[in-house]
Amino acid sequence: MRKATFMGLCAELAPTLRRRDTRLRAALPVEKRVAIAIWKLATPDSYRSVANQFGVGKSTVGMVLMQVCTAINRTLLRRTVTLGNVQDIVDGFAEMGFPNCGGAIDGTHIPILSPPHLASEYVNRKGYFSVVLQALVDHRGRFTDIYSGWPGKVHDACIFRNSALFRRLRAGTFFPDRKITVGDVEMPTVILGDPAYPLMPWLMKPYTGKLDRSKDRFNYRLSRCRMTVECAFGRLKARWRCLYGKLDLGESSISAVISACCTLHKYL
């Protein structure tokens, strides 16, 4: 992160994070609060290690982390993780081989510590505790919609059906009304998913079973475009290393931290 970007981020968050000095001690500057949070999000360091790095108490790191993440979600989330220019996205996916596509969707597992309640619900198919991050990305892998917090045991299709994105897509309010004609079929703007997702007029998934040449070509083009979301998750976890190891947070804080990481990722 460049210094100018860091100072711009601090200026955005300052109205929410600034605290007054007291008789007992001076308040931490906004810049130091943001730096502590970003260091904790971007490294696998423990709370004790981060506390020693910045000369503060261990409990202060945890408190500052949640304050900054909450401020990021309140101030930046809705205007950063947005759809953007739909025409550019559609043109980008068209160059990759799929017409009238507005995004690629998938879910990824974020490892967590064993929860104190209903721990078995958080064990995913790979055998570790996790929560799921569902994301929709554009042709460049930038997040345009995120939804997190569901236990790792829950199927991707179930999470999708309970998301605001599903309701908006079904109602036709997420994308502008922009249809094209393919052969004899009128095709709306669609998103692309893997076989776990339901087939919808506005959600395309690969063919399964025995494939002929045309179906195989369709699957290739769909897979090529859908790889953008897989790459996006890889970059997200590479930059914000707290998402790669086990998140040592309470259940109520996990979603806020994941959302803040996604927001910062697109902010940068």
PLY file of the C-alpha trace (Angstrom):
ply
format ascii 1.0
element vertex 268
property float x
property float y
property float z
element edge 267
property int vertex1
property int vertex2
end_header
0.00 0.00 0.00
1.44 3.34 -1.02
1.71 6.09 1.58
-0.67 8.36 -0.34
-3.27 5.57 -0.43
-2.82 4.93 3.28
-3.25 8.60 4.16
-6.34 8.81 1.93
-7.82 5.80 3.72
-7.11 7.41 7.10
-8.82 10.61 5.97
-11.91 8.63 4.91
-12.11 6.83 8.26
-11.05 9.69 10.54
-14.56 10.99 11.39
-15.50 7.54 12.72
-12.19 6.55 14.35
-11.00 9.79 15.97
-11.06 9.71 19.78
-10.53 12.45 22.39
-7.65 12.54 24.87
-8.50 11.90 28.51
-6.81 12.89 31.75
-5.30 9.42 32.03
-3.82 9.04 28.55
-3.64 10.40 25.02
-5.85 8.74 22.42
-4.23 6.67 19.68
-3.93 8.69 16.44
-6.16 7.60 13.56
-3.10 6.71 11.46
-1.81 4.34 14.14
-5.23 2.70 14.53
-5.49 2.06 10.80
-1.89 0.82 10.62
-2.47 -1.68 13.46
-5.60 -3.05 11.77
-4.02 -3.34 8.33
-0.93 -5.05 9.76
-3.11 -7.58 11.58
-5.23 -8.23 8.47
-2.28 -8.48 6.09
-0.01 -10.74 8.16
-0.42 -14.04 10.02
1.05 -12.42 13.17
-0.51 -13.06 16.57
-2.10 -10.31 18.65
0.94 -10.33 20.94
3.31 -9.90 18.00
1.31 -6.98 16.56
1.11 -5.39 20.02
4.91 -5.52 20.37
5.32 -4.16 16.85
3.29 -1.02 17.62
3.99 -0.59 21.34
0.41 -1.12 22.52
-1.37 -3.69 24.66
-2.59 -7.02 23.31
-6.23 -6.19 24.06
-5.81 -2.82 22.30
-4.97 -4.62 19.04
-8.22 -6.62 19.17
-10.28 -3.55 20.04
-8.69 -1.37 17.34
-9.05 -4.11 14.72
-12.81 -4.31 15.17
-13.19 -0.53 15.34
-11.37 -0.09 12.02
-13.20 -2.97 10.31
-16.56 -1.59 11.45
-15.60 1.87 10.17
-14.53 0.44 6.81
-17.81 -1.43 6.42
-19.90 1.60 7.35
-17.95 4.14 5.30
-16.54 2.34 2.26
-18.31 -0.98 1.68
-21.44 0.17 -0.16
-19.64 2.59 -2.45
-16.57 0.41 -3.09
-17.99 -3.08 -3.63
-20.41 -2.05 -6.38
-21.25 -3.16 -9.90
-19.59 -0.31 -11.77
-19.90 0.09 -15.53
-21.98 -2.89 -16.75
-21.13 -2.29 -20.42
-17.38 -2.58 -19.70
-17.98 -5.82 -17.76
-20.12 -7.32 -20.54
-17.55 -6.33 -23.17
-14.75 -7.82 -21.05
-16.45 -11.19 -20.72
-17.41 -11.11 -24.42
-13.71 -10.82 -25.31
-13.11 -13.89 -23.12
-15.74 -15.82 -25.08
-19.09 -15.49 -23.27
-21.72 -12.97 -24.50
-23.87 -10.73 -22.29
-22.22 -11.91 -19.05
-22.26 -9.61 -16.02
-20.14 -11.58 -13.55
-18.84 -14.88 -12.18
-19.96 -16.23 -8.80
-18.44 -18.74 -6.39
-17.84 -19.38 -2.70
-14.63 -19.90 -0.76
-14.02 -21.26 2.73
-12.36 -19.01 5.32
-10.75 -21.15 8.08
-11.75 -20.31 11.68
-11.16 -21.69 15.15
-13.66 -24.18 16.53
-16.80 -22.24 17.55
-18.08 -22.76 21.12
-21.62 -23.53 19.90
-22.83 -25.86 17.11
-19.26 -26.52 16.03
-20.25 -29.44 13.79
-22.20 -27.04 11.55
-18.95 -25.26 10.68
-17.05 -28.36 9.51
-16.86 -28.19 5.71
-16.47 -31.04 3.24
-12.68 -30.80 3.53
-12.84 -31.48 7.26
-11.93 -28.16 8.89
-13.93 -25.36 10.56
-14.82 -22.50 8.24
-17.28 -19.84 7.19
-18.19 -19.23 3.56
-17.54 -16.09 1.56
-19.73 -15.83 -1.55
-18.57 -13.29 -4.11
-19.54 -12.02 -7.54
-16.68 -10.57 -9.59
-16.32 -8.76 -12.91
-14.06 -9.68 -15.84
-11.01 -8.25 -14.05
-11.66 -10.12 -10.81
-12.94 -7.10 -8.89
-15.63 -7.77 -6.29
-19.06 -6.44 -7.26
-21.07 -8.23 -4.53
-20.08 -10.13 -1.37
-21.98 -12.18 1.22
-20.27 -13.90 4.14
-20.85 -15.57 7.49
-22.63 -18.84 6.70
-21.21 -22.01 8.34
-18.87 -24.11 6.20
-21.25 -27.08 6.18
-23.93 -25.19 4.24
-24.11 -25.83 0.49
-23.22 -23.00 -1.91
-26.66 -23.14 -3.54
-28.40 -22.69 -0.18
-26.26 -19.67 0.66
-26.95 -18.18 -2.76
-30.73 -18.62 -2.45
-30.68 -16.77 0.89
-28.61 -13.85 -0.37
-29.80 -10.40 -1.40
-28.02 -10.94 -4.72
-30.38 -13.84 -5.56
-33.44 -11.75 -4.79
-32.23 -8.84 -6.89
-31.29 -11.07 -9.82
-34.65 -12.85 -9.70
-36.47 -9.51 -9.58
-34.34 -8.18 -12.46
-33.06 -5.17 -10.51
-29.34 -6.00 -10.22
-28.41 -5.49 -13.88
-29.96 -2.95 -16.27
-32.54 -4.42 -18.64
-30.16 -5.29 -21.46
-31.10 -8.32 -23.55
-29.57 -9.74 -26.71
-30.84 -12.33 -29.18
-28.84 -15.55 -29.59
-30.35 -17.60 -32.40
-34.07 -17.57 -31.60
-33.59 -17.02 -27.85
-33.77 -13.67 -26.06
-30.92 -13.74 -23.53
-30.76 -11.46 -20.45
-27.54 -10.44 -18.74
-26.34 -13.57 -16.95
-23.85 -14.59 -14.28
-21.71 -17.74 -14.40
-21.44 -20.40 -11.69
-20.06 -23.91 -11.18
-22.25 -27.06 -11.14
-23.19 -26.46 -7.47
-25.44 -23.54 -8.44
-29.01 -23.85 -9.80
-29.63 -23.28 -13.49
-31.65 -20.09 -13.98
-32.51 -17.89 -16.98
-29.95 -15.44 -15.58
-27.44 -17.98 -14.16
-25.49 -20.26 -16.49
-23.68 -23.42 -15.29
-21.72 -26.09 -17.16
-23.31 -29.06 -18.91
-22.82 -32.38 -17.13
-22.88 -35.98 -18.34
-22.01 -37.00 -21.88
-20.98 -33.97 -23.93
-20.97 -33.38 -27.67
-18.65 -30.90 -29.34
-20.96 -27.86 -28.93
-21.59 -28.55 -25.23
-17.89 -29.09 -24.63
-17.14 -25.75 -26.31
-19.80 -24.06 -24.17
-18.26 -25.52 -20.99
-14.78 -24.38 -22.03
-15.89 -20.80 -22.58
-17.90 -20.73 -19.36
-14.98 -22.18 -17.38
-12.55 -19.70 -18.89
-14.70 -16.78 -17.76
-15.55 -18.32 -14.38
-11.85 -18.67 -13.51
-11.86 -14.92 -12.78
-13.59 -15.53 -9.44
-11.15 -18.33 -8.50
-8.22 -16.02 -9.23
-9.90 -13.22 -7.26
-10.10 -15.43 -4.16
-6.45 -16.35 -4.58
-5.37 -12.71 -4.72
-7.61 -11.81 -1.78
-6.07 -14.46 0.49
-2.55 -13.70 -0.73
-2.89 -10.02 0.18
-4.88 -10.42 3.42
-3.12 -13.34 5.08
-5.47 -13.42 8.07
-7.98 -15.12 5.73
-5.49 -17.85 4.83
-4.85 -19.11 8.34
-7.45 -19.59 11.06
-9.30 -16.41 12.00
-8.88 -16.07 15.77
-12.06 -14.06 16.30
-15.45 -14.45 17.91
-18.38 -15.57 15.76
-19.92 -12.10 15.77
-16.72 -10.49 14.44
-15.80 -12.85 11.60
-18.15 -11.44 8.94
-17.08 -7.86 9.66
-13.40 -8.72 9.19
-14.03 -10.67 5.96
-16.11 -7.81 4.53
-13.44 -5.28 5.50
-10.76 -7.34 3.74
-12.86 -7.50 0.56
-13.54 -3.76 0.72
-9.87 -2.88 1.23
-8.91 -5.29 -1.54
-11.06 -3.45 -4.07
-10.15 -0.04 -2.58
-6.52 -0.77 -3.45
0 1
1 2
2 3
3 4
4 5
5 6
6 7
7 8
8 9
9 10
10 11
11 12
12 13
13 14
14 15
15 16
16 17
17 18
18 19
19 20
20 21
21 22
22 23
23 24
24 25
25 26
26 27
27 28
28 29
29 30
30 31
31 32
32 33
33 34
34 35
35 36
36 37
37 38
38 39
39 40
40 41
41 42
42 43
43 44
44 45
45 46
46 47
47 48
48 49
49 50
50 51
51 52
52 53
53 54
54 55
55 56
56 57
57 58
58 59
59 60
60 61
61 62
62 63
63 64
64 65
65 66
66 67
67 68
68 69
69 70
70 71
71 72
72 73
73 74
74 75
75 76
76 77
77 78
78 79
79 80
80 81
81 82
82 83
83 84
84 85
85 86
86 87
87 88
88 89
89 90
90 91
91 92
92 93
93 94
94 95
95 96
96 97
97 98
98 99
99 100
100 101
101 102
102 103
103 104
104 105
105 106
106 107
107 108
108 109
109 110
110 111
111 112
112 113
113 114
114 115
115 116
116 117
117 118
118 119
119 120
120 121
121 122
122 123
123 124
124 125
125 126
126 127
127 128
128 129
129 130
130 131
131 132
132 133
133 134
134 135
135 136
136 137
137 138
138 139
139 140
140 141
141 142
142 143
143 144
144 145
145 146
146 147
147 148
148 149
149 150
150 151
151 152
152 153
153 154
154 155
155 156
156 157
157 158
158 159
159 160
160 161
161 162
162 163
163 164
164 165
165 166
166 167
167 168
168 169
169 170
170 171
171 172
172 173
173 174
174 175
175 176
176 177
177 178
178 179
179 180
180 181
181 182
182 183
183 184
184 185
185 186
186 187
187 188
188 189
189 190
190 191
191 192
192 193
193 194
194 195
195 196
196 197
197 198
198 199
199 200
200 201
201 202
202 203
203 204
204 205
205 206
206 207
207 208
208 209
209 210
210 211
211 212
212 213
213 214
214 215
215 216
216 217
217 218
218 219
219 220
220 221
221 222
222 223
223 224
224 225
225 226
226 227
227 228
228 229
229 230
230 231
231 232
232 233
233 234
234 235
235 236
236 237
237 238
238 239
239 240
240 241
241 242
242 243
243 244
244 245
245 246
246 247
247 248
248 249
249 250
250 251
251 252
252 253
253 254
254 255
255 256
256 257
257 258
258 259
259 260
260 261
261 262
262 263
263 264
264 265
265 266
266 267
